[in-house]
Amino acid sequence: MKNILSIILLTLIISCSNKNKTDNELLEKDKKELQENLDSYKVSTYKFAKILIRASVSKDTTSTEFQSFKTDLDRIFNKVTNYDTNNPESLSVLDYISIYRDYKKMETFIMETDEDIFPTLSDAFNIIYGDSISQNQEYLSGKDKEYVQNIEHSILSAIVILSKDLGKEVSLYECTKTKPELLPDSEIKTLLQYFRGFLFFEKGLYYLSEDEISRNIDWLNKNKDVDLYYTRLFFKWGNLDNEKTHIGFHSLNHLFRGFDRLMMDRQIDEDRALKDFEIFLQDAKEIGLDNEIIWSIETYLYLKNEKNEQAINSLTKLKLSNLLSSNDKKRIKEAIEYVKNRESGKVLNDVYDKYFLSKIAAKYMFSILAKVDWEKVMKEQNIPHTEEMFKTIEKFNKMIESLNKYTNGEKIKEVGEDIQKKSENLWNKAKELVE
């Protein structure tokens, strides 16, 4: 009981402290938390794989630390690129333990090194898979390099968020490596900022997300005539013209800024959220959108304004959605009963609260991201060797998955016992590798 009271007290203290802070102070707090989220083994091993690829074609001779690891990096890179994903045994358990040993040896170097000092992935794949002409081309530099690696980081951040092995932590890392301010004003930039805003929202970094999306809304308001080809592609809005696509995308930016503000602690944030939701519904209905997000927000606003009958209608539509799990639908059914019987003045309870509302929005966005053909997007951006890049990414994802599987303490012990039965000599070798 004492522990529970302590947790409640701590939560109240944090909540009260946030209520007294300015927007800028809370934004800086999120930036610090973002960096803390990147300090993880999952991010470190993923970055290790990225550096293996990009450093494999590096001509840098100035860093003595890099040169001391170059031989190991090249050896591991060659081992993984020759890995057959259809034949898991093409890399043995001992291979993975050996790779893990090398990784641990250079772990500090990996975490402290900015991968963007190395050639772009595009340049790396030109050398690995290109013909003699492309192999002799100069590596990208300056603004050209910044643009291409920004595109690479942004697309990878979208791809890996859907991976069960990499997921949100690695996607967040790729997101932090993108620099939207260095991209020219374009549709790609506004989509990138929207995705970053969504990912920050997913990680609970609401002030970072709000800042990203607010800049996006400002840009959209000033650029109403920009062609939004990829936006139509991503959101499956092929039936909309450019003007309506702009309105639809504008509505989704207000939607997620509203969610950011709803999850904050201050009353001013909730007031701002309600305004964002109203703009979202106004825009969405103007272009004829009718889906789970709209029904969710309608319900929230109807409940706020005590329009019970309209709220029940929206909840009933939501209950039939294929996007929601059986548990979600059960909660919605409970919410309908609650609304039917609730007392005047009681707006929400835990059956249909802001966390459940944001969960529906996140599911909607993930369903969209899952349907995007990222390989096609990269090909249309004229990024060479896209197919080979995706195959290599798959190989390295498999490597990271197996590395995690074979290098935990129990697995090493199990492998050691198996090897010991076969050969005392091999067992000694295995022990040397992990010491």
C-alpha positions, 0 to 999 in steps of 0.5 A: 500500500505504501508503494502504491501511495508513493507512486501516486504521489510521484505521479501527482508531483510530476503532473503538477510540475508539468502544469507550471512549465512553459511550452519551451521547457516541456519541449526541452524535457522531451528532447532529453528523454528522446536521447535516453530512449536511444541508449539501448542494445537494440539500437546499438546492434542495429547501428552496428549493422548500418555501419558495417554496410556504410563503412565497407566502402569508406576511404577514410584514413584519418581515424586511427580508431576506425582503421583499427576496426576496419578489418573486423568490420569488413570480415563481418560484412562479408560474412553477413552478405554471403548469408543465405536467408533461406538456409539459416545454417549458412551461419553457425552458432559459433559464427554468431558468437564470434560476431557478438565478440567483435561487436562487444569489442567495438561497442563504444566506437559504434555508439559514439560514432555518427554513421553519417560520416560514412558514405550513403547506403546508396553509394555503398550499394553502388560499389557492391552491386554496380557496374564498373562505371558506377563503381568509379563514380565519386561519392555523394558529398555536401547537400547532395549527400545530406538529401539522399541520406535524409531520404534513406533515414526517413524511409528506413524509419517507416520500414523498421517500425513495422518489424517485430524484431526492430520496431519503435526503438530503431525507428526512433533512432532513424527518425532522429538521424533525419534532418527535415530542416535540410530538405527543400520545401516539398511533399517529401519533407512534409510527409517526413515531418508528419511521420516523425510527429506520429512516431514521437507521439507513439513514444509519449514525446508529446511536446516534440510531436506537437512541435513537429506537426505544428511546423507541418501545419504552418507549411501546409497553410502556406503551400496549398497548391503543392502537388501531393502525389505520394500523400495520395499514394500513402493514404489510398486517396487515389479518388481525390484531386490535389485540393482535396488531398491537401484538405485531407492531409491538413486534417490528419495533421490537426488530428495528431496534434490534437492527440498530442495536446489531449495527452498533456497535463495542462488545461490550455492543452486540452482546450487546444486539442478540442480546437484541433479535433473540430478542424479535423472533423470539418476538413474530413467531412468536407472531402467525404472521409468516413472511418474509424478515426472520424467515429472516434473523434465524433464520439469524444466531442459528442461526449464532451458536449453531452450529445449522448444519442450522437455519441452512441451512433458513432460508437456503434459504427466503431464497434463494427470496425475490422481494425479493432480487436475483440477486447477493443470492441468489448470496451466500446460495447461497455462505453455504449452502455455507459453513455446510455446510463451516465449522469449529466455532467459526467463526460468520460470514464476509463471505458472510453478515455483519451488513452483508448482514443489514441490507441485507435488512432495509432492502429489506423496509422499502422494499418496505413504504413503497413500497406505502403510499398516502400520499395516502389517509393524508393525506386520512384525516387530514383534511388539505385539498387533499391531491390538489392538494398531491401535484400541486404536489409533483410539479411541484417535484420535476420543477423540481428535477430539471430545475434540476440537469440544466440548470445543470451546467457542461457543459449551460450550455456546450451551451445557450450554443453552441446559442443562439449559433448562433441569435442573438448577442443571446440568447447574451449574455443567457444569459451574463449569467444565469449570471455 
